[in-house]
Amino acid sequence: MPSTAVNYRCEQRKSAPEAFPMFDIYVNQGKDIPFNRDWANRRCTMTGFYPEHIERMLNFKIRSDDVWVVTMPKCGTTWMQETAWLIYNDFDFEKAKSTPLMERSPFVEMSGFMPPRPNKPIDTFKDAEELKSPRLLKTHLPASFLPTDIWKKKSKMIYVSRNVKDAVVSFYHFASALGVFHGTKEEFVEAFMNDDLFYTPYWPHILEFYHMRNEPNIFYTSFERMKKDLKGVIKDLCIFLDKRIPSEEILDKAVDHLSFDSMKSE
């Protein structure tokens, strides 16, 4: 794979827990990004395993019909993935029920922030590369860390934001369940505010996409709007993805499929 021309640098984050090293990573791309011409000071905190995978993401080959779901962790990512996948695949409920979402919509950089597993290697970059078109891809990375061709080819991106209080509480329970955080909720919130958690800082991540929300290739919405008016979000997404708005019967079936009870049972 040819090396990207984008400049980046990595600095180990001294305030992060010793058992779980973190790096501040700075990526300077922005020539083709709306409203930004110099992102040299944009940074993202990632685990100590990610630096060796930076170029794989920046050089990730984009297809003309790719759609990306971009969020901070615990901001409605899975909910939006399932919603967008249904729309982009003509409401194929049977395939949605029979095939795990992670296979239908890979989390592209996941293997880049996990420790190597010699006995059971995971390569989510490869999984995403080999997925048949049309691809719906998931990432938590900020705008400046996305593949450079996204901006050149104006790939469609769906961004979901969430109230920070709800997001951080959900993030805490998720990180605790995964075993990557062992402190109290108060300690987690402190780490979140100090950018000692992967994918932080929170506000720049959201604001970059908020400022680009009127770009024709970006669909910006919120967890709260999905909760309040999911049917309306589905209709708007159909227009964004150049899909016909389905009948009320299909819309009602989709809303039922996407309900919290239904999603939890998957």
VENJO-V644406 format. One record per pair of residues at least 24 apart in sequence whose ideal C-beta (glycine too) atoms are under 7 Angstrom apart, sorted by the first residue. I is the first residue (numbers start at 1). GAP is how many residues later the second one is. If there is no record, write none. Layout:
BEGIN
i:gap
I:GAP
I:GAP
END
This chain:
BEGIN
i:gap
1:58
2:57
3:52
4:51
4:54
4:55
4:144
6:52
6:142
8:46
10:41
13:32
13:183
15:179
15:181
16:180
20:160
21:27
22:24
22:25
22:26
22:174
22:176
23:25
23:27
23:28
25:25
25:26
25:29
27:117
27:118
29:115
29:119
30:114
32:119
32:120
33:110
33:118
34:178
34:181
35:176
35:177
39:105
42:100
42:102
42:162
44:97
44:98
44:101
44:155
45:150
45:151
45:152
45:153
45:154
45:155
46:67
46:152
47:66
47:151
49:63
49:64
49:65
49:66
50:62
50:63
53:56
53:59
56:69
57:51
57:52
57:84
57:88
57:90
58:89
58:90
59:88
60:48
60:65
60:87
61:68
62:85
62:87
62:88
62:91
62:93
63:70
63:72
64:89
65:68
65:69
66:69
66:71
66:89
67:69
67:89
67:91
67:174
68:69
68:71
68:87
68:89
69:67
69:69
69:89
70:69
70:87
70:88
70:89
70:139
71:69
71:88
71:89
72:68
72:95
72:127
72:130
72:133
72:134
73:67
73:98
73:101
73:126
74:93
74:96
74:97
74:100
75:85
75:86
75:87
75:92
75:148
76:84
76:86
76:147
76:150
77:61
77:83
79:147
79:179
79:184
80:78
80:80
81:24
81:55
81:57
82:176
82:181
83:151
83:154
83:175
84:52
84:74
84:153
85:51
86:168
87:147
87:150
87:151
87:154
87:156
88:46
88:48
88:153
91:155
91:159
91:163
93:160
93:164
96:161
105:31
105:32
105:33
106:25
106:31
106:32
107:31
108:29
108:30
108:31
109:30
109:32
113:85
140:59
142:62
142:63
142:66
143:65
143:66
154:63
155:62
156:61
156:85
157:60
157:61
158:61
159:50
159:59
159:61
160:61
160:62
160:63
161:45
161:61
162:60
162:61
163:61
164:38
168:24
230:25
230:28
231:24
END
